Amino acid sequence: MNAIAVSPVQHVGVIGGGQLAWMLAPAAQRLGMSLHVQTPNDHDPAIAIADQTVLAAVADAAATAQLAQACDVITFENEFVDLPALTELEASGVRFCPRPAAIASLLDKLDQRQLLNRLGLPTPRFLAIDTATATESELTALGFPVVLKQRRHGYDGKGTQILRSLPELQQALQSYGDTPLLLEEFIPFEQELAVMVARSQSGAIATFPVVQTYQQDQVCRWVIAPAAVSDALQTAVAQMAQLLVEAVDYVGVAGLELFQQGDRLWVNEIAPRTHNSGHYSLDACQTSQFEQQLRAIANLPLGSTALQWPGALMVNLLGYEDRQSDYAEQRQQLAALPGACLYWYGKTESKLGRKLGHITLPLTGTTPDERSQQAQTLLAQVEAIWPNYSSSHQP
């Protein structure tokens, strides 16, 4: 583990109070920082760990101004912010990491795509869609299947649909009204990859191992670290991530999600924050993505991102029923699995597909094939205790 550092930043504000903010707490304590959270619900996970809470909507700039009075710097747990209002607060002296200008091209998926094009990074073909004026030739320009995405505020499968025909697409468009949308080429990928990258105020950059992710109904189900890809592909992904954060002068941790097909890569999406695909780092890496986030915004030396185990499997514990429960029995059984590191987010209500927690398990195999086989065995053990929500979901 990294040596304990004395931080020049003592009080950190976090806009958003979900599990990503909650998982900052151990690192903040280790680095001698206090956490102050702005979130709308008094039962959100981060309420339990916050030194101070401002109960207000994430996009409430007046509340953010109040938060800033107690903080040296403010960072973000999600993207549901009012960017123009934050820019005004920055002009008045409030310090944000990353800066509003750095995330301005990352919040809207169309802006992301245009940024990636300018940087020469490969992306699926795309088209901005106006539901009121879109013609049949526009809707069929990318072929089928096609991916329809809400440009803002989509997450965990919300606002993303894979559509296989023009009638399906036209029907889907009717449900969005005047919501800004993006139409994307469907990539028949072999596997999905992700990487977390950190950049400090001084410009130092550290990338985490490239991981394989598996999405089910557009929600991350599991992650294997490291991904079974060549050294050349690992390097290519790391270079993409570095180019991106340098181009926008980004400070903090960001995630890059990609599609792989043979030696080809496409950038799928950018997450301007800590991300689900990096949760394995809490236990499997010398420095977690959460400690790295705090180090980056405080301009402390970035920690080592090296794996401490040969590999790791992270499984999201997704709600498989609509119920009020703390699932104490299942949690006890999961925690008893060999080497298990269990995180329960303290949410009071289970809904289908809702992220309630995650579990990380060490992989000891010395080759990618051995680790893959071990991961499948462990996944089956987890799902014998915690059902796969899609298998229990009746459409």
C-alpha positions in Angstrom: 0.0 0.0 0.0 1.0 3.6 -0.4 2.6 5.5 2.4 0.2 7.8 4.2 0.5 11.3 2.8 -0.3 14.7 4.4 -2.8 16.4 2.1 -2.7 20.1 1.4 -6.5 19.7 0.8 -8.4 19.1 4.0 -12.0 19.4 3.1 -13.4 17.8 -0.1 -16.9 18.5 -1.4 -18.6 15.8 -3.5 -21.6 16.6 -5.7 -23.7 13.5 -5.5 -24.3 11.1 -2.6 -24.4 7.6 -4.1 -22.1 4.6 -3.7 -19.3 6.3 -5.6 -19.1 9.1 -3.0 -19.6 6.5 -0.2 -16.5 4.6 -1.4 -14.3 7.7 -1.2 -14.6 7.6 2.6 -11.8 5.1 3.5 -9.3 6.8 1.2 -10.3 10.3 2.6 -9.8 9.1 6.2 -6.4 7.6 5.2 -5.3 10.9 3.6 -6.6 13.0 6.5 -9.5 14.6 4.5 -13.1 15.3 5.4 -15.9 14.7 3.0 -18.8 17.1 2.5 -21.7 15.8 0.2 -24.5 17.5 -1.7 -27.3 15.1 -2.4 -31.1 15.3 -2.5 -32.0 12.2 -0.4 -31.3 11.7 3.3 -31.0 8.0 2.8 -28.4 8.1 0.0 -25.3 5.9 0.8 -22.8 8.8 1.3 -25.0 10.4 4.0 -23.6 7.8 6.4 -20.0 8.8 5.9 -20.2 12.5 5.2 -18.8 15.0 7.7 -21.4 17.4 6.5 -24.3 17.1 4.1 -26.1 19.7 2.0 -29.5 18.2 1.2 -30.3 19.6 -2.2 -30.6 18.5 -5.9 -27.3 17.8 -7.6 -28.0 20.6 -10.1 -28.8 23.1 -7.4 -26.0 25.7 -7.8 -27.1 27.7 -4.8 -26.6 24.6 -2.7 -23.2 24.0 -4.3 -22.2 27.5 -3.3 -23.2 26.6 0.3 -21.2 23.4 0.0 -18.1 25.4 -1.2 -18.1 27.5 2.0 -16.8 24.4 3.9 -14.6 22.9 1.2 -11.2 23.5 -0.3 -12.2 21.8 -3.6 -15.3 20.2 -5.0 -15.4 17.1 -7.2 -18.2 15.0 -8.8 -19.9 11.7 -8.3 -22.2 12.0 -11.3 -22.9 14.1 -14.4 -26.3 15.5 -13.6 -25.0 19.0 -13.0 -25.8 22.5 -14.2 -22.6 23.2 -16.0 -23.2 26.9 -16.8 -24.1 27.6 -13.2 -20.9 25.8 -12.0 -18.9 27.9 -14.5 -20.3 31.0 -12.8 -19.4 29.6 -9.4 -15.9 28.9 -10.6 -15.5 32.5 -11.8 -16.5 33.6 -8.3 -13.6 31.6 -6.8 -15.1 28.1 -6.2 -12.5 25.4 -7.0 -13.7 22.4 -9.0 -11.7 19.3 -9.9 -12.2 18.5 -12.7 -12.9 22.0 -13.9 -16.3 22.7 -15.6 -14.3 23.5 -18.8 -12.7 20.0 -18.7 -16.0 18.2 -18.5 -17.9 20.5 -20.9 -17.3 18.1 -23.8 -17.9 14.9 -21.8 -21.4 15.3 -20.4 -23.3 15.1 -23.7 -22.7 11.9 -25.7 -22.8 13.8 -29.0 -20.1 16.2 -27.6 -18.1 13.1 -26.5 -18.3 11.7 -30.0 -17.2 15.0 -31.7 -14.3 15.3 -29.2 -13.1 11.8 -30.0 -13.3 12.5 -33.7 -11.2 15.6 -33.2 -8.6 13.6 -31.3 -8.5 10.9 -34.0 -9.8 8.3 -31.6 -12.0 5.5 -33.2 -15.7 5.6 -32.5 -18.8 3.9 -33.9 -20.4 6.0 -36.7 -23.1 8.3 -35.2 -25.8 10.7 -36.0 -27.7 13.3 -33.9 -31.4 12.7 -34.1 -34.2 15.2 -33.9 -37.4 13.2 -33.3 -39.6 15.9 -34.9 -37.7 16.1 -38.2 -35.8 12.9 -38.6 -36.3 11.4 -42.1 -36.4 7.7 -43.0 -33.1 8.1 -44.8 -31.5 9.4 -41.7 -32.9 6.7 -39.5 -31.6 4.0 -41.8 -28.3 5.6 -42.6 -26.3 3.4 -40.1 -28.1 0.1 -41.0 -29.5 -2.3 -38.4 -29.2 -3.2 -35.6 -28.6 0.3 -34.3 -28.0 1.8 -30.9 -30.3 4.7 -29.7 -28.9 6.7 -26.8 -30.2 9.6 -24.7 -27.5 12.2 -25.0 -27.6 13.3 -21.3 -28.5 11.6 -18.0 -28.5 8.0 -19.2 -26.9 5.4 -17.0 -27.1 1.7 -16.0 -29.0 0.8 -19.2 -31.5 3.8 -18.8 -31.7 5.7 -22.0 -29.9 3.1 -24.2 -31.7 0.7 -26.6 -30.5 -1.7 -29.3 -33.0 -1.7 -32.1 -33.1 -4.1 -35.0 -35.5 -2.6 -37.5 -36.9 0.7 -38.7 -40.4 0.1 -37.1 -38.7 -0.7 -33.8 -36.7 2.5 -34.0 -39.6 4.6 -35.0 -41.7 3.2 -32.1 -38.8 3.9 -29.7 -38.5 7.5 -30.8 -42.1 8.2 -29.9 -41.3 7.5 -26.2 -38.6 10.2 -26.0 -40.5 13.3 -27.0 -38.1 16.2 -27.6 -35.2 14.5 -25.6 -31.9 15.0 -27.5 -30.8 11.6 -28.9 -27.9 10.0 -30.6 -28.1 7.2 -33.1 -25.0 4.9 -33.3 -23.7 2.1 -35.4 -23.9 -1.2 -33.6 -20.4 -2.8 -33.2 -20.4 -6.6 -33.3 -17.6 -6.7 -30.6 -15.8 -9.7 -29.3 -15.5 -8.2 -25.8 -16.0 -5.0 -24.0 -13.0 -3.3 -22.3 -12.6 -0.5 -19.9 -9.7 1.4 -18.3 -9.5 4.0 -15.5 -7.1 6.8 -15.8 -6.0 9.5 -13.3 -4.4 12.8 -14.0 -3.2 15.2 -11.2 -3.0 19.0 -11.2 0.7 18.8 -12.1 -0.1 16.7 -15.2 1.1 13.4 -13.8 -0.9 10.5 -15.3 -1.5 6.9 -14.1 -3.6 4.3 -15.8 -5.1 1.2 -14.2 -5.0 -2.2 -15.9 -7.3 -2.7 -18.8 -10.2 -4.9 -17.8 -12.9 -6.9 -19.5 -16.5 -5.9 -18.7 -19.7 -7.8 -19.3 -23.0 -5.9 -19.8 -26.4 -7.4 -19.4 -29.4 -5.3 -20.5 -26.8 -2.5 -20.8 -25.9 -2.8 -17.0 -22.5 -4.0 -15.9 -22.8 -7.5 -14.5 -19.1 -8.4 -13.9 -15.5 -7.3 -14.5 -12.4 -9.3 -14.9 -9.0 -7.7 -14.2 -6.7 -7.8 -16.2 -8.4 -8.3 -19.5 -7.1 -11.1 -21.7 -5.6 -8.8 -24.4 -2.1 -8.4 -25.8 0.5 -6.0 -24.4 0.1 -4.0 -27.6 -3.6 -3.6 -27.0 -3.1 -2.7 -23.3 -0.7 0.0 -24.4 -3.1 1.3 -27.1 -5.9 1.7 -24.6 -3.7 3.4 -22.1 -2.5 5.8 -24.8 -6.1 6.7 -25.8 -7.0 7.4 -22.1 -3.9 9.6 -21.7 -4.6 11.5 -24.9 -8.1 12.2 -23.8 -7.4 13.6 -20.3 -4.5 15.7 -21.6 -6.6 17.1 -24.4 -9.3 18.5 -22.0 -6.9 19.3 -19.1 -8.8 16.9 -17.0 -7.9 16.5 -13.3 -9.2 13.5 -11.4 -10.2 10.0 -12.4 -12.0 9.1 -15.6 -13.2 5.9 -17.2 -13.0 4.9 -20.9 -15.3 2.1 -22.1 -14.3 0.4 -25.4 -15.4 -2.3 -27.9 -12.8 -4.8 -29.1 -12.9 -6.8 -32.3 -9.6 -8.5 -33.0 -7.0 -5.8 -33.1 -9.5 -3.0 -33.6 -10.8 -0.8 -30.9 -13.7 1.7 -30.7 -14.4 4.1 -27.8 -17.9 3.5 -26.6 -18.3 6.0 -23.8 -16.4 8.3 -21.4 -17.2 8.5 -17.7 -15.8 11.8 -16.1 -15.6 10.3 -12.6 -14.8 7.1 -10.8 -16.6 4.2 -12.4 -18.1 0.8 -11.8 -15.5 -0.9 -14.0 -12.8 0.3 -11.5 -14.4 -1.0 -8.3 -12.1 -4.1 -8.3 -9.2 -1.6 -7.6 -10.4 -1.2 -4.0 -8.9 -4.6 -3.1 -6.9 -5.8 -6.1 -4.7 -2.7 -6.8 -2.1 -1.0 -4.6 -4.1 2.2 -5.0 -7.8 2.2 -5.5 -9.5 4.5 -8.1 -11.1 6.4 -5.1 -7.8 7.1 -3.4 -6.4 8.1 -6.8 -9.2 10.5 -7.3 -8.4 12.3 -4.0 -4.7 12.2 -4.7 -5.3 13.8 -8.1 -7.5 16.6 -7.0 -5.2 17.4 -4.0 -2.1 17.2 -6.3 -0.5 14.5 -4.2 1.7 12.0 -5.9 -0.4 9.4 -7.7 -0.2 5.9 -6.3 0.8 2.7 -8.0 -2.0 1.1 -10.0 -0.3 -2.3 -10.0 -2.4 -5.4 -9.2 -1.7 -7.0 -5.9 -3.3 -10.3 -7.0 -2.8 -12.2 -10.3 -6.3 -11.1 -11.2 -9.7 -10.2 -9.8 -13.4 -10.8 -10.5 -15.8 -8.1 -9.5 -19.5 -9.0 -9.6 -22.3 -6.4 -9.2 -25.0 -7.3 -6.8 -28.0 -6.2 -8.8 -31.5 -6.1 -7.5 -33.4 -9.2 -8.7 -36.8 -8.3 -7.2 -38.8 -5.3 -5.9 -38.5 -5.6 -2.1 -37.5 -3.8 1.1 -34.7 -6.0 2.6 -31.1 -5.8 3.8 -30.4 -9.3 2.5 -28.4 -10.2 5.6 -28.4 -13.9 5.0 -27.2 -13.6 1.4 -24.5 -11.1 2.4 -23.2 -13.5 5.1 -22.9 -16.3 2.6 -21.2 -14.1 0.0 -18.7 -12.8 2.6 -17.8 -16.4 3.5 -16.5 -17.1 -0.1 -12.7 -17.5 -0.1 -11.0 -14.2 -0.3 -14.3 -12.3 -0.7 -14.3 -8.5 -0.3 -18.0 -7.5 0.0 -19.4 -4.0 -0.3 -23.0 -3.3 0.6 -24.1 0.2 -0.3 -26.8 0.5 2.4 -29.7 1.2 0.0 -33.1 0.6 1.6 -35.0 -0.6 -1.5 -34.3 -3.3 -4.0 -35.4 -2.8 -7.6 -34.7 -4.9 -10.7 -31.2 -4.1 -11.9 -30.5 -1.6 -9.2 -26.9 -1.7 -7.9 -27.1 -2.7 -4.3 -23.5 -3.7 -3.7 -20.6 -5.6 -5.2 -18.2 -8.4 -4.4 -14.6 -8.8 -5.5 -12.8 -12.1 -5.5 -9.2 -12.9 -6.1 -8.1 -14.9 -9.2 -5.0 -16.9 -8.7 -4.5 -18.4 -12.1 -1.2 -17.7 -13.8 -2.6 -17.5 -17.4 -5.5 -15.7 -18.9 -7.3 -19.0 -19.6 -6.8 -20.2 -16.0 -8.2 -16.9 -14.7 -11.1 -17.0 -17.1 -12.1 -20.5 -16.0 -11.7 -19.6 -12.4 -13.8 -16.5 -12.8 -16.7 -18.5 -14.4 -16.6 -20.9 -11.4 -16.7 -18.1 -8.9 -19.4 -16.3 -10.8 -21.6 -19.4 -10.6 -20.9 -19.6 -6.8 -21.9 -16.0 -6.4 -25.1 -16.5 -8.5 -26.1 -19.5 -6.5 -26.4 -17.1 -3.5 -27.4 -13.9 -5.4 -29.5 -14.6 -8.4 -28.7 -13.0 -11.8 -31.5 -10.4 -12.0 -32.2 -10.9 -15.7 -32.8 -14.6 -15.3 -35.5 -13.8 -12.8 -37.0 -10.9 -14.7 -40.2 -11.6 -16.6 -40.8 -9.1 -19.4 
